[in-house]
Amino acid sequence: MRILRIVVAVLVWLLAFVLLVLAVVLSLTVVLLPVGVAVGYLSLRLFRFGLRCTAPRAKDVQKALRKTGRQWRRRTRKALRDAGATR
């Protein structure tokens, strides 16, 4: 599922880049300046959407933190047990 999200993000970034270039070209003419600004705004929103697609979801981050926390607790308990046994 993560690979699919990355592929979607790359495609969205390509579309956003093309729209950004189009916005720059449209903004060069005074008559089409409002259209160029609107297209530029749309391209920036698409860049942001692509970035959100590549960032890990909150649920995945919480799951990883719980797993890491469990591992640290187990290691700590084991280390304390081992330290107590040698004294």
Protein Blocks (a to p, Z undefined) as FASTA:
>chain_A
ZZmmmmmmmmmmmmmmmmmmmmmmmmmpmklmmmmmmmmmmmmmmmmmmmmmmpccfklm
mmmmmmmmmmmmmmmmmmmmmmmmmZZ
